[in-house]
Amino acid sequence: MKPYEGLRRSTLLLGSTLTVMAGAIIAPALPEISRAFDHLADPELMSKLILTLPALFIALLAPVAGYFVDWSGRKKVLLFSLLLYALAGTTGAYLSNIYFILVGRALLGISVGALMTSIITLIGDYFEGPQRSAFMGYQAAFASTGGLIFISTGGFLADLHWRFPFLIYSVSLVILVMAMVSVYEPRRTQPAGGVRLISLDLLRRIPAQALWVYVIAFFSFAVFYMIPVQLPFMLSSLPDVSNTQVGIAIAFMNITAIIMAFSYPFVKKRLDFPYIMGLVYILVACGYAIISISESYWMMVAGILTGGLGFGMQMANINLWLVNLAPAEIRGTLVGYLNTCIFFGMFMSPVLLQPLVGLTDLHASFSLVAILLVLLAFILMYSGKRGYWRSAE
């Protein structure tokens, strides 16, 4: 066993709390941010951009992060990303120009993309077989734990002032110190001809099934991000609902998500990747159906909790699916492509939903998405039964 094994595992798990829901930390403050910049032409749109812009920059630059993970090393990228996370994430706490804040959010996106890519790649390097499946489940659970703690805290801080939630991003400095002490650079074989960000040889080495995983990841996280993007406005329209309650409601999704993420290794022993993905879609569809008919705060919370049952397995399943398919020497690069699909899906979530909202309203949109998820769940399960995905196991 390598020195600092316990601290190293803790570093990877605590680092995971800073990733998927990083942009959503300030979600409870969106209505207040919109009012703070009501002198702009479209303050609601600008506030939503503050939430979603990190996802765009993760999507654009995660492959670059993956390239550096394979070329310069996992640990260097991890340390750089943790430092940039704190510096960029806190800009909203003290900058008054919204365009400068948006620049900070873009830099935050770069740091999150590098952080996620390095952590998932290191998990793939450090663990194999059942240990890898188990740790991916723990990683997803801790990512959900970060959402639970940080978003609910963000809601409390947003009631004090809309700037205060941005201070949460400074916690990455603690994990930076932990990583400096415990993380080691794993041995790896450089591919023939060196590492390339993009090349014909690299494209030929990407398993065909991985391309489907990328498509599933894009769609799944576009659906997932409906919660932090759309729910604050649905909840704040209810009578006597505070920013703290908005933050708690969104964070509640992570309660059931944590439970399901911890149970993922046991589920994976019994079901293959497409079946688990189909189960995820059915659970999320049930949650969204409840949200679509909700007329009260607690009924919406019930829908969020139900959807969280699916989201708890989603991240672990998609990450493990891709890591199992990826050759070790280009694992970082392929994980970078996966993060591009995940966060481009998040960024595009409000854009993709807007036509539905324009034709109906948010409640009906959640209902239509639920129907689509059920249809896709049956397609995934049927194709899994026919053996189309068997090579991923």
C-alpha positions in Angstrom: 0.0 0.0 0.0 1.3 3.5 -0.9 1.9 6.0 1.8 -1.0 8.3 2.7 -3.6 5.9 1.2 -6.4 7.1 3.4 -5.6 10.8 2.9 -5.3 10.2 -0.9 -8.7 8.6 -1.1 -10.2 11.4 1.0 -8.6 13.9 -1.3 -10.2 12.4 -4.4 -13.6 12.1 -2.7 -13.6 15.6 -1.2 -12.3 17.0 -4.5 -15.4 15.4 -6.1 -17.7 17.5 -3.9 -16.5 20.5 -5.9 -17.3 19.3 -9.4 -20.8 18.5 -10.8 -22.8 21.0 -8.9 -20.1 23.7 -8.8 -22.1 26.1 -10.9 -25.3 25.4 -9.0 -23.8 26.6 -5.7 -25.1 30.1 -6.5 -28.5 28.8 -7.9 -30.5 30.0 -4.8 -29.1 33.5 -5.3 -30.3 33.7 -9.0 -33.4 35.8 -8.3 -31.4 38.2 -6.0 -28.7 38.5 -8.6 -31.3 39.2 -11.3 -32.7 42.0 -9.1 -29.2 43.4 -8.3 -28.6 43.9 -12.0 -32.1 45.0 -13.0 -30.6 48.0 -14.8 -29.4 45.6 -17.6 -31.5 44.9 -20.6 -32.2 41.3 -19.6 -31.2 40.7 -16.0 -32.8 37.3 -15.7 -30.8 36.0 -18.7 -27.6 37.4 -17.3 -28.2 35.7 -13.9 -28.8 32.4 -15.7 -25.5 32.9 -17.6 -23.7 33.3 -14.3 -25.1 29.8 -13.4 -24.5 28.1 -16.8 -21.3 29.8 -18.2 -19.0 27.5 -16.2 -20.6 24.5 -17.9 -19.9 26.0 -21.4 -16.2 26.5 -20.6 -15.9 23.0 -19.1 -17.5 21.7 -22.3 -15.1 23.7 -24.6 -11.9 23.0 -22.7 -12.3 19.7 -21.0 -10.6 17.9 -23.9 -7.6 20.3 -23.4 -7.6 19.3 -19.7 -7.6 15.7 -20.7 -4.7 16.2 -23.1 -2.6 17.8 -20.3 -3.7 15.0 -17.9 -2.1 12.5 -20.3 0.8 14.7 -21.4 2.0 16.5 -18.3 0.6 14.3 -15.6 -2.5 13.8 -13.4 -1.1 15.5 -10.2 0.0 18.7 -11.9 -3.4 19.3 -13.5 -5.2 18.4 -10.2 -3.1 21.0 -8.2 -3.5 23.7 -10.8 -7.3 23.2 -11.0 -7.8 23.4 -7.2 -5.9 26.7 -7.0 -7.8 28.2 -10.0 -11.1 27.0 -8.6 -10.6 29.2 -5.5 -9.3 32.2 -7.3 -12.0 32.2 -10.0 -14.9 31.0 -8.0 -14.8 33.8 -5.4 -14.8 36.7 -7.9 -18.6 37.2 -7.5 -18.0 38.0 -3.9 -16.1 41.2 -4.6 -16.5 42.3 -8.3 -19.2 44.7 -9.2 -19.1 44.5 -13.0 -21.2 41.6 -14.1 -19.1 41.1 -17.2 -16.0 40.6 -15.0 -18.0 38.2 -12.9 -18.8 36.3 -16.0 -15.1 36.1 -16.9 -14.5 34.6 -13.4 -17.3 32.1 -14.0 -15.6 31.1 -17.3 -12.3 30.5 -15.5 -14.2 28.5 -12.9 -15.5 26.3 -15.7 -11.9 25.7 -16.8 -10.9 24.7 -13.3 -13.9 22.3 -12.8 -13.2 20.6 -16.2 -9.6 20.0 -15.2 -10.5 18.9 -11.7 -13.1 16.4 -12.9 -10.9 15.0 -15.6 -7.9 14.5 -13.3 -10.0 12.9 -10.5 -11.8 10.4 -12.7 -8.6 9.5 -14.5 -6.8 9.0 -11.2 -9.6 6.7 -10.0 -9.2 4.7 -13.2 -5.5 4.5 -12.6 -5.5 3.7 -8.9 -8.3 1.0 -9.0 -9.4 -1.9 -11.0 -12.4 -4.3 -11.2 -14.9 -4.2 -8.3 -12.7 -1.7 -6.4 -13.1 0.7 -9.3 -16.9 0.2 -9.4 -17.1 0.8 -5.7 -15.0 3.9 -5.7 -16.9 5.4 -8.6 -20.0 4.9 -6.5 -18.4 6.7 -3.6 -17.1 9.4 -5.9 -20.7 10.0 -7.2 -22.0 10.0 -3.6 -19.5 12.6 -2.5 -20.3 14.7 -5.6 -23.9 14.6 -4.5 -22.9 15.4 -0.9 -21.2 18.5 -2.2 -24.5 19.6 -3.8 -26.4 18.9 -0.6 -24.0 20.9 1.6 -22.9 23.7 -0.7 -26.3 24.5 -2.3 -28.2 24.5 1.0 -25.4 26.7 2.5 -25.6 28.9 -0.6 -29.3 29.4 0.0 -28.7 30.4 3.6 -25.9 32.8 2.6 -28.0 34.2 -0.3 -30.6 35.4 2.3 -27.8 37.4 3.9 -26.5 38.8 0.6 -26.3 37.5 -2.9 -22.5 37.8 -2.9 -21.9 35.5 0.0 -22.4 32.1 -1.7 -19.4 32.8 -3.9 -17.2 32.5 -0.9 -17.9 28.8 -0.7 -15.5 28.2 -3.6 -12.5 29.0 -1.3 -12.8 25.6 0.3 -10.8 24.1 -2.5 -7.6 25.5 -0.9 -7.9 23.0 1.9 -8.2 20.1 -0.6 -5.2 21.6 -2.5 -3.0 21.1 0.6 -4.3 17.5 1.0 -3.5 16.8 -2.7 0.0 18.2 -2.4 0.8 15.7 0.4 -1.0 12.6 -0.7 -1.5 12.3 -4.5 1.2 10.5 -6.5 1.7 10.3 -10.2 0.8 6.8 -11.4 2.9 4.9 -13.9 1.5 5.0 -17.4 2.5 4.0 -20.9 2.7 6.8 -23.5 1.0 5.9 -26.7 3.1 5.5 -29.8 3.8 8.9 -31.3 3.1 10.7 -28.0 -0.1 12.3 -26.7 -2.3 14.2 -29.1 -5.3 16.3 -28.3 -6.9 15.2 -31.6 -5.6 13.0 -34.4 -6.8 10.4 -36.8 -5.0 7.7 -34.8 -6.7 8.9 -31.6 -10.1 8.9 -33.3 -9.5 5.3 -34.5 -8.7 4.2 -31.0 -11.9 5.5 -29.5 -14.3 2.5 -29.1 -17.5 2.9 -31.1 -19.5 2.3 -28.0 -17.8 5.2 -26.2 -19.4 7.5 -28.8 -22.9 6.3 -27.7 -21.8 6.9 -24.0 -21.0 10.5 -25.0 -24.4 11.0 -26.6 -26.1 9.5 -23.5 -24.0 11.8 -21.2 -25.0 14.9 -23.1 -28.7 14.2 -23.0 -28.7 12.9 -19.4 -27.1 16.0 -18.0 -29.2 18.4 -20.1 -32.2 16.7 -18.3 -30.4 16.8 -14.9 -29.7 20.5 -15.1 -33.4 21.4 -15.4 -33.4 21.2 -11.6 -30.9 24.0 -10.8 -31.8 26.2 -13.8 -35.6 26.1 -13.8 -36.6 25.1 -10.3 -35.5 28.4 -8.6 -37.9 30.4 -10.7 -40.7 27.9 -10.2 -40.2 27.8 -6.4 -39.7 31.5 -6.0 -43.1 32.1 -7.7 -44.8 30.2 -4.8 -46.0 32.4 -1.9 -43.7 32.8 1.1 -40.7 30.8 -0.3 -37.3 32.3 0.7 -34.0 31.8 -1.0 -33.0 29.5 1.9 -36.0 27.3 1.1 -35.1 27.3 -2.6 -31.6 26.2 -1.8 -32.8 23.5 0.5 -35.3 22.2 -2.0 -32.7 21.9 -4.8 -30.2 20.4 -2.3 -32.7 17.8 -1.3 -32.2 16.1 -4.6 -28.8 15.1 -3.3 -30.2 13.3 -0.2 -31.7 10.4 -2.3 -28.8 10.7 -4.8 -26.3 10.0 -2.1 -28.1 6.9 -1.0 -28.4 5.5 -4.6 -24.7 6.4 -5.3 -23.5 4.4 -2.4 -25.7 1.5 -3.5 -24.3 1.7 -7.1 -21.7 -1.1 -6.6 -24.4 -3.5 -5.6 -26.7 -2.5 -8.5 -23.8 -2.9 -10.9 -23.2 -6.5 -9.8 -26.7 -7.3 -11.0 -27.4 -5.0 -14.0 -25.3 -3.9 -16.9 -24.7 -0.3 -18.0 -27.8 0.2 -20.3 -30.2 -1.4 -17.9 -29.0 0.9 -15.1 -29.3 3.9 -17.4 -32.9 2.8 -18.2 -33.6 2.6 -14.5 -32.1 6.1 -14.0 -34.5 7.5 -16.7 -37.6 5.9 -15.2 -36.8 7.2 -11.7 -36.1 10.7 -13.0 -39.3 10.6 -15.1 -41.3 9.8 -12.0 -39.8 12.8 -10.2 -40.4 15.1 -13.1 -44.0 13.9 -13.4 -44.6 14.9 -9.8 -42.9 18.3 -10.3 -45.2 18.9 -13.3 -48.3 18.6 -11.3 -47.0 20.3 -8.1 -48.8 23.3 -6.7 -47.0 23.5 -3.4 -43.5 23.7 -2.1 -43.4 20.2 -0.4 -44.9 18.5 -3.4 -42.1 19.9 -5.6 -39.6 18.7 -2.9 -41.2 15.2 -3.2 -40.6 15.3 -7.0 -37.0 16.5 -6.5 -36.3 13.7 -4.0 -37.8 11.1 -6.4 -35.6 12.4 -9.3 -32.6 12.2 -7.1 -33.0 8.4 -6.9 -32.1 8.3 -10.6 -29.4 11.1 -10.6 -27.6 9.3 -7.8 -26.6 6.5 -10.1 -26.3 8.5 -13.3 -22.8 10.0 -12.7 -21.2 6.8 -11.5 -22.7 4.7 -14.3 -21.6 7.0 -17.1 -18.1 7.6 -15.7 -17.5 3.8 -15.1 -18.9 2.9 -18.5 -16.5 5.3 -20.2 -13.5 4.4 -18.0 -14.0 0.7 -18.7 -14.0 1.3 -22.4 -11.0 3.7 -22.5 -7.4 2.5 -23.1 -5.3 3.5 -20.2 -2.8 5.5 -22.2 -5.5 7.8 -23.6 -7.8 7.6 -20.6 -7.4 11.2 -19.6 -8.2 12.5 -23.1 -11.3 10.4 -23.4 -12.5 11.4 -20.0 -12.0 15.0 -21.1 -14.3 14.4 -24.1 -16.8 12.9 -21.7 -16.8 16.0 -19.5 -17.3 18.1 -22.6 -20.5 16.1 -23.4 -21.7 16.3 -19.7 -21.2 20.0 -19.3 -22.2 21.0 -22.8 -25.5 19.2 -22.0 -25.8 21.3 -18.8 -25.1 24.5 -20.7 -27.6 23.7 -23.4 -30.3 22.6 -20.9 -32.2 26.0 -20.8 -31.7 26.4 -24.6 -33.2 23.0 -25.4 -36.1 23.5 -23.0 -37.0 27.0 -24.2 -39.1 25.8 -27.2 -41.2 23.6 -24.9 -41.6 26.5 -22.4 -42.6 28.8 -25.3 -45.3 26.5 -26.5 -46.6 25.5 -23.0 -45.1 26.4 -19.6 -42.5 25.0 -17.2 -44.9 22.5 -15.6 -45.9 21.0 -18.9 -42.3 20.9 -20.0 -41.4 18.7 -17.1 -44.3 16.4 -18.0 -43.2 16.1 -21.7 -39.6 15.4 -20.7 -40.8 12.7 -18.3 -42.6 11.0 -21.2 -39.5 11.1 -23.3 -37.4 9.6 -20.6 -39.7 6.6 -20.2 -39.5 6.0 -24.0 -35.7 6.1 -23.9 -35.6 3.9 -20.9 -37.4 1.1 -22.7 -35.2 1.5 -25.8 -32.0 1.2 -23.6 -33.4 -1.9 -21.7 -34.5 -3.5 -25.0 -31.2 -2.9 -26.7 -29.4 -4.3 -23.6 -31.5 -7.4 -23.6 -30.6 -8.0 -27.3 -26.9 -7.8 -26.4 -26.1 -4.6 -28.3 -24.0 -3.3 -25.4 -22.3 -6.5 -24.3 -18.8 -5.5 -25.2 -18.8 -2.8 -22.5 -18.8 -5.2 -19.7 
